Structures are given as C-alpha cells and as structure tokens.
Amino acid sequence: MKNVWMLITVVALTLSPIWAHAGSNIKRPSLSEKEVSILHLNLIRNHFDAAAHKRSFFSSSSELNDTLLQDISLFLKQYNHLPIAADALFLKGRILLNQGEEEKAAVAWLQVLYEYPHSETAIGAKQRLLILIEKDWDDYAKEITAIINHKVKGKKAARLLSLIKQLYKIDDKDVNKALADLQIQFLSRFPNYPYVDEVQILYAHNIATTSAKSGVFAFEKLLTLYPNSAYRAEALLATADLQQKSLKQYDKAVANYKKLIREYPRHTLVKRAYKNLALIQEKHQKDYKGAVQSLNKIVQLFPKDEMSLWALQTAAHLQEGKLKDPLAAVQSLRKLAKMFPTHEKDAVEALKDAAKIARKKLKDNDLYTQILQQVVKDFSKTEAAPRALFDLADFTEKKMNNPKAAQDYYLQLIRQYPTHKLAEKARKRLY
C-alpha cells in the first residue's frame, strides 16, 4: 500500500508542470479599471439589495452590512478618482440608513453633494437628504438644509473642508461621530493639502468631547506633525485643559500652560492659560503666591478684558485669606473699581469690601475714609454713594472726633441727595 501511494505522488509531481502550463494557456478577459470598478460595485449592491429584500423583523443583516461598508471603504480608496465613486458613496448612505445610522447616512450623501456636485447621483442624494430632514431631524433641520443649499465651489479638498467646517457647528453626538469618520478620510486622502492642519484641529476638538485621552493624542499629533501650524497655541491650550479638567494630570497641564505662555506670550489664548494655571496653583498646588502672580499677569496683559475683573476679585480673595495680606487685597479691590467703572455693581461691591478690610483688619481710618470718598466721587449715581456719605459723616464725627468735617459731609449728603431717606437723618444730625 505504501508503494502505491509513492507511485501516485511521483505521477502527480510529474504531471503538475504540464497542468500548470496548460492552465496558463487559458485566455482570461482583460478588463479595464472602469469595468472592474463597475463589477465590484455591482457585487456590493447586489448583496445588499438581496439581504435588504429578505430582511424581516426577526432577522438582521448587520454583519453583512459591516462587511459591505468595509469593502466600500476599500473601493473608495482605490477608485475615488472615478465618477463611479459617487455611486459608491450613495450606496454607503443606503447601507448606513438600513442599519439605523441616519446621521452617518446623511453625511455620506452630503459628501456626494460636495465631492460630485454635478453628477446625477448628487440629485438622488439631495432627495434622500430632504426626506430624512422632513422625517427625523427637527432639531437641526435648518442647519442641514443650509449645508445642502450651500454654493459648492473650489477644488475637491476645499469643498470637503467646507463641509467639515459646517458640520462641526452642529452640536449632536451622532453627527459628531459621522463627522469624525469624514475627518479621518480627509486626513488620509489629502495629507499635503495646505490647510490639512485645520481638519486635524477640528477632528481633535470633535473626538475630545467623548474621550479626553483621544483628544490629547489628536492635539499632540497636530503639535508634532504640523510645527508651523497657526493652530499650535489652540492645541496647547486644549491639551492642557483636557489634562486639567478631565484627566486630573495637573503637572502635565501646568507644563503645557507654561509652554503656551512662553511660546506665544501675546496670543489672546494666553489669558485662558493664565486663568487655568492660577486655578491649579490655588486649588491643587496650594501655591497661592504663584496664583496671584498668574492673575496679575492677566490684568497686565489684558487690562480691558472682563477676565481681568475676575482676576482682581480672585487675587483679592487670596491676598486677604490665604496670604494674610489685607493691604494688598485692598489695593486689588480699589484697582478693580478704577479699571471697571462701567461694571458698577462689581466695582461698588469691591470698594465696600475694601472699606471693610481697611476698617476692621487694617484699622486704618484714613484709608477707610479715602475708600468711602472714592465711592462718592466715582459712583455718585448709585445707591452706595449716599450711604458712603452718611457713613463718612458718622465715622468722622464719632470715631475721628471731627464734628466740623462731619457737618460738611452731612450737608453734602443733603445737597446731593435731598429726597433720599438718609438726608432726613442727616438733617437731624445738624441740629
């Protein structure tokens, strides 16, 4: 028996080159790239249509759909330069809709409109989109309609970037997921596009909403691969913010905030870097002196920004409480009132706090009266002014033993605010 098998093996090895040679003489049809792409897409479409036709309430074609979607991705990578790619994108939308992923389907059809705006397939894609809007999308139908009707112009990469930027403005987690897929496609297809870094920064912001770690990676990718990007400062700030707020990596966050400040000292985002740096220094590092220094840098660099108002309020709070420096707190509060006179409520409240500190903690009578005079002079139209005048008169009379100066304040109160309820009390003090 063993000899028989050896004989069969020898014969097979002898004949195999002959069979191989014979097979090589069989003529196979030579197909063009276009013909192959048509056959390929028809194969995908036929399997999808057959499965969709047989689908029932109790059956699912999700596994097949996943396979078909993967194959469409390969198809688009290979044949994106051919017009038939528009039909593949359209079919991708149908498959996604079949899986209940309306947002992803919509983005696929929008991609048809923006990549192949003059094709017949674009007409069908627009019709499908309008049906989706009418059926399901009350929340952001207006935004999608505007994207559909947007005048598409420029080369393909520019058109897709326009679509990405418009979709980015829609605040919806499912749209964001679909947008992320489109952004990844763009980064893969157009790595040398002059504005590819803009897609990278938008993609990083997008995925950061669902994963802080993924967001940090995407922002760091921009910093690593696009050294001349105009979005580097934004990426540094976003990375540090994720490390601070979501990942609790305070040392890493501080390093990135300081890097942003060092590399872009005059950038408008620096104020946010100083703010968040101060918060870490105060709450997590207990570096109160460093926090006040960071807050004062905001005031120095952005004196007209409302963040400086917050910075002075926070600095005064730390100076009085943690640093035990009430005089510095008074100076910060008075500075606030001088810098932000149009914010009357905040400014007057700051002067009230300053006056309280001067009187009770510093026990500085002259400073206390100076602050009350500042209220009267700078905020004469507020309710705080007549109160400050009355307090000045009362304090001068009772604590400073200067009845003549007190009489002058009472008279000023009566003259400037004759109908105020404190004016009546002042009149009684005069006689």
C-alpha positions in Angstrom: 0.0 0.0 0.0 2.8 2.3 0.9 4.4 1.7 -2.6 1.1 2.6 -4.3 0.9 6.0 -2.6 4.5 6.7 -3.5 3.7 5.9 -7.2 0.7 8.2 -7.1 2.8 11.0 -5.6 5.5 10.6 -8.3 3.0 10.7 -11.1 1.3 13.8 -9.6 4.6 15.7 -9.3 5.5 14.7 -12.9 2.2 15.9 -14.4 1.8 19.1 -12.3 4.0 21.3 -14.5 2.1 20.1 -17.5 -1.3 21.0 -15.9 0.1 24.4 -14.8 1.4 25.1 -18.3 -2.0 24.0 -19.8 -3.8 26.4 -17.3 -1.6 29.3 -18.3 -2.8 29.0 -21.9 -6.4 29.6 -20.9 -7.4 33.0 -22.1 -8.9 35.3 -19.5 -10.7 38.5 -20.4 -8.7 41.7 -20.0 -10.8 44.3 -18.0 -10.2 48.0 -17.8 -10.1 49.8 -14.4 -13.6 51.2 -15.1 -15.0 47.8 -15.9 -13.5 46.2 -12.8 -15.0 49.1 -10.7 -18.4 48.5 -12.1 -18.3 44.8 -11.5 -17.0 45.4 -7.9 -19.8 47.9 -7.0 -22.5 45.8 -8.6 -21.3 42.9 -6.5 -21.7 45.0 -3.3 -25.0 46.4 -4.4 -26.5 43.0 -5.3 -25.6 41.5 -1.9 -27.0 44.5 -0.1 -30.2 44.5 -2.1 -30.7 40.8 -1.7 -30.2 41.0 2.1 -32.4 44.0 2.4 -35.2 42.3 0.4 -35.1 39.2 2.7 -34.8 41.1 5.9 -37.6 40.7 8.4 -38.4 41.9 11.9 -36.6 38.9 13.4 -33.5 38.9 11.1 -30.6 41.1 10.9 -28.0 41.7 8.1 -25.8 43.9 10.3 -22.8 41.5 9.9 -23.1 41.6 6.1 -23.6 45.4 6.2 -20.4 45.8 8.2 -18.5 43.7 5.6 -20.0 45.7 2.7 -19.2 49.0 4.4 -15.6 47.9 4.8 -15.5 46.9 1.2 -16.9 50.3 0.1 -14.1 51.9 2.1 -11.6 49.9 0.0 -13.5 50.7 -3.1 -13.4 54.4 -2.5 -9.7 54.3 -1.7 -9.0 52.5 -5.0 -11.5 54.3 -7.3 -12.0 57.7 -5.7 -10.8 59.3 -8.9 -13.5 57.7 -11.0 -17.1 59.1 -11.3 -18.4 55.8 -10.0 -17.2 56.7 -6.6 -20.3 58.9 -6.3 -22.4 55.8 -6.6 -20.4 54.0 -4.0 -20.9 56.9 -1.6 -24.6 56.9 -2.3 -24.8 53.1 -1.6 -22.8 53.7 1.6 -25.6 56.0 2.7 -28.2 53.4 1.9 -26.4 50.7 3.9 -26.0 53.0 6.9 -29.6 54.0 6.8 -30.5 50.3 6.7 -28.6 50.0 10.0 -30.4 52.8 11.6 -27.5 55.2 11.4 -29.3 58.2 9.9 -26.6 60.8 10.7 -23.9 58.7 9.1 -26.1 58.2 6.1 -26.7 61.9 5.8 -23.0 62.7 6.0 -22.3 60.2 3.2 -25.0 61.8 1.0 -23.7 65.3 1.8 -20.3 64.0 0.8 -21.8 63.1 -2.6 -23.1 66.7 -3.0 -19.7 68.2 -2.1 -17.4 65.8 -3.9 -19.5 65.2 -7.0 -21.9 68.2 -7.1 -22.6 68.0 -10.9 -23.3 64.2 -11.0 -26.7 62.6 -11.4 -26.0 60.8 -8.2 -26.0 64.1 -6.4 -29.6 64.7 -7.3 -30.6 61.4 -5.7 -28.5 62.2 -2.6 -30.3 65.5 -2.2 -33.7 63.9 -2.5 -32.7 61.4 0.2 -31.5 64.1 2.5 -34.7 66.1 2.2 -36.7 63.0 3.1 -34.5 62.5 6.1 -34.9 66.1 7.2 -38.7 66.0 6.9 -38.9 62.7 8.7 -36.5 62.8 11.7 -34.5 66.0 12.1 -36.5 68.7 13.7 -33.6 69.7 16.0 -31.1 70.7 13.3 -33.1 70.6 10.0 -32.3 74.3 9.4 -28.5 73.7 9.7 -28.6 70.6 7.4 -30.8 72.4 4.8 -28.3 75.3 4.8 -25.5 72.8 4.1 -27.4 71.2 1.3 -28.1 74.6 -0.3 -24.6 75.9 0.2 -22.9 77.0 -3.0 -20.2 74.4 -3.6 -17.0 75.8 -5.2 -13.3 75.2 -5.3 -11.4 72.0 -5.7 -12.4 68.8 -4.1 -10.3 69.2 -0.9 -11.6 72.7 -0.4 -15.2 71.6 -0.9 -14.8 68.8 1.7 -13.2 71.2 4.1 -16.1 73.5 3.7 -18.5 70.6 4.5 -16.4 69.6 7.6 -16.5 73.1 9.0 -20.2 73.4 8.5 -21.0 70.0 10.1 -18.7 71.0 13.0 -21.1 73.7 14.1 -23.9 71.1 14.8 -23.9 70.1 18.4 -25.1 66.5 18.2 -23.1 63.4 19.3 -24.3 61.2 16.4 -23.4 63.9 13.8 -20.1 64.3 15.6 -19.3 60.6 15.2 -20.2 60.7 11.5 -18.1 63.9 11.1 -15.1 62.1 12.7 -15.2 59.5 10.0 -15.2 62.1 7.4 -12.4 64.0 9.0 -10.3 60.8 9.1 -11.0 60.3 5.4 -9.8 63.8 4.7 -6.6 63.4 6.6 -5.9 60.1 4.8 -6.7 61.4 1.3 -5.3 64.9 1.5 -2.2 64.8 3.7 -0.5 67.5 1.7 -3.4 69.9 1.4 -2.2 73.4 2.6 -5.0 73.6 5.3 -5.0 70.0 6.4 -4.0 71.2 9.9 -7.4 72.9 10.2 -9.1 69.5 9.7 -6.7 68.0 12.3 -7.6 70.6 15.0 -11.3 70.3 14.3 -11.0 66.5 14.5 -9.2 66.8 17.8 -11.9 69.0 19.3 -14.5 66.6 17.9 -13.2 63.4 19.5 -12.2 65.2 22.7 -15.9 65.5 23.5 -16.2 61.8 24.0 -12.6 60.8 25.0 -10.1 63.1 26.8 -7.2 60.7 26.1 -8.1 60.5 22.4 -8.4 64.3 22.3 -4.9 64.8 23.9 -3.4 62.4 21.3 -5.1 64.2 18.4 -3.9 67.6 19.7 -0.4 66.3 20.3 -0.5 64.9 16.7 -1.1 68.4 15.4 1.8 69.8 17.6 4.1 67.0 16.4 3.3 66.8 12.6 2.5 70.5 11.9 5.2 72.6 13.5 4.3 75.7 11.6 0.5 75.4 12.1 -1.4 78.5 13.1 -3.4 76.3 15.5 -0.5 75.3 17.8 -1.5 77.7 20.5 -5.0 76.4 20.4 -3.8 72.8 20.5 -1.5 73.6 23.5 -4.4 75.2 25.4 -6.9 72.4 24.6 -4.3 69.7 25.6 -3.7 71.4 28.9 -7.4 71.9 29.5 -8.1 68.2 29.0 -5.3 67.2 31.3 -6.5 69.6 34.0 -10.3 69.1 33.8 -10.8 65.5 32.6 -7.6 63.6 33.3 -6.5 65.4 36.5 -3.0 65.4 35.3 -2.1 68.8 36.9 1.6 68.7 36.4 1.3 68.0 32.7 -1.4 70.7 32.4 0.9 73.2 34.1 3.7 72.3 31.8 1.6 72.9 28.7 0.0 76.2 30.0 3.5 77.5 30.7 4.7 76.3 27.2 1.8 78.2 25.6 2.7 81.3 27.6 6.4 81.0 26.8 6.0 80.4 23.0 3.0 82.8 22.4 3.3 85.5 25.1 0.9 87.9 23.3 -1.6 85.4 22.0 -5.2 86.1 23.0 -5.4 82.5 24.4 -2.7 83.3 26.9 -5.3 84.8 29.3 -7.1 81.4 29.5 -3.8 79.7 30.1 -3.0 82.1 33.0 -6.5 81.7 34.4 -6.4 77.9 34.4 -2.8 77.9 35.7 -3.9 80.1 38.6 -6.8 77.7 39.4 -4.4 74.8 39.5 -1.9 76.7 41.6 -4.6 77.7 44.1 -6.7 74.5 44.4 -4.2 71.7 43.7 -0.7 73.0 44.3 -1.6 75.4 47.2 0.8 77.9 45.6 -1.2 81.0 46.5 1.6 83.4 45.7 2.1 81.9 42.3 -1.7 82.0 41.7 -1.8 85.7 42.5 1.2 86.3 40.1 -0.7 84.5 37.3 -3.8 86.5 38.0 -1.8 89.8 37.9 -0.4 88.8 34.5 -3.9 88.6 33.1 -4.5 92.2 34.4 -1.2 93.4 33.0 -1.7 91.8 29.5 -5.4 92.2 29.1 -6.5 95.3 31.1 -9.7 95.9 29.2 -10.9 92.2 29.2 -13.5 91.2 31.7 -11.3 88.3 32.7 -9.1 90.9 34.4 -12.1 91.8 36.6 -12.4 88.2 37.7 -8.6 88.1 38.2 -8.6 91.0 40.5 -11.6 89.7 42.5 -9.8 86.3 42.9 -6.5 87.9 43.7 -8.0 90.0 46.5 -9.7 86.9 47.9 -6.4 85.0 48.1 -4.5 88.0 49.4 -6.9 88.6 52.2 -7.5 84.9 53.1 -4.6 82.7 52.2 -1.7 85.1 52.1 -2.8 87.2 55.1 -2.0 90.4 53.2 -5.1 92.6 53.7 -3.4 95.8 52.3 -2.6 94.0 49.0 -6.3 92.9 48.9 -7.5 96.5 49.4 -5.2 97.6 46.6 -6.5 94.9 44.2 -10.1 95.9 45.0 -9.6 99.6 44.5 -7.8 98.8 41.3 -10.8 96.9 40.1 -13.1 99.8 40.8 -10.8 102.1 38.8 -10.4 99.8 35.9 -14.0 98.8 35.5 -16.2 101.8 36.4 -18.9 100.7 33.9 -19.4 97.5 35.9 -21.0 99.5 38.7 -22.2 96.5 40.8 -18.9 94.8 40.8 -16.9 98.0 41.3 -19.1 99.2 44.2 -19.0 95.8 45.9 -15.2 95.8 45.6 -15.0 99.2 47.3 -17.4 98.0 50.1 -15.1 95.0 50.7 -12.0 97.2 50.6 -13.6 99.6 53.1 -14.5 96.8 55.4 -10.9 95.4 55.3 -9.4 98.8 55.9 -11.5 99.5 58.9 -11.7 96.1 60.6 -8.4 94.3 59.7 -6.0 97.2 59.0 -7.7 99.6 61.4 -6.6 102.4 59.1 -9.0 105.3 59.5 -7.5 107.4 56.8 -7.6 104.6 54.2 -11.2 103.8 55.2 -12.3 107.3 54.6 -10.4 107.5 51.3 -12.3 104.5 50.0 -15.7 105.9 51.0 -14.7 109.1 49.3 -13.9 107.1 46.2 -17.4 105.6 46.2 -18.9 109.1 46.4 -16.8 110.5 43.7 -16.7 107.7 41.2 -20.2 106.2 41.7 -22.3 109.2 42.7 -25.4 107.9 40.8 -25.5 104.6 42.7 -27.4 103.8 45.9 -24.0 103.3 47.5 -23.0 107.0 47.3 -25.4 108.5 49.8 -24.7 105.6 52.1 -21.0 106.2 51.8 -21.5 109.9 52.6 -23.6 109.1 55.7 -21.0 106.6 56.9 -18.3 109.1 56.3 -20.1 111.7 58.4 -20.9 109.3 61.2 -17.4 107.8 61.3 -15.8 111.3 61.2 -18.0 112.5 64.0 -17.9 109.5 66.3 -14.5 107.8 65.7 -12.3 110.6 64.4 -13.8 113.3 66.7 -14.1 115.8 64.0 -17.6 117.3 64.1 -16.8 120.1 61.7 -15.8 117.7 58.9 -18.8 115.5 59.8 -21.1 118.5 59.3 -19.6 119.1 55.9 -20.4 115.5 54.9 -24.0 115.8 56.2 -24.5 119.0 54.2 -23.1 117.4 51.1 -25.5 114.5 51.5 -28.5 116.8 51.9 -27.4 118.9 48.9 -26.7 116.0 46.5 -29.5 113.6 47.6 -32.2 115.8 49.1 -35.0 113.2 48.8 -33.0 110.3 50.0 -34.1 108.8 53.3 -30.6 109.3 54.7 -30.9 113.0 54.0 -33.6 113.3 56.7 -31.3 111.5 59.2 -28.5 113.9 58.2 -30.8 117.0 58.9 -31.4 115.7 62.4 -27.7 115.4 63.0 -27.2 119.0 62.0 -29.4 120.4 64.8 
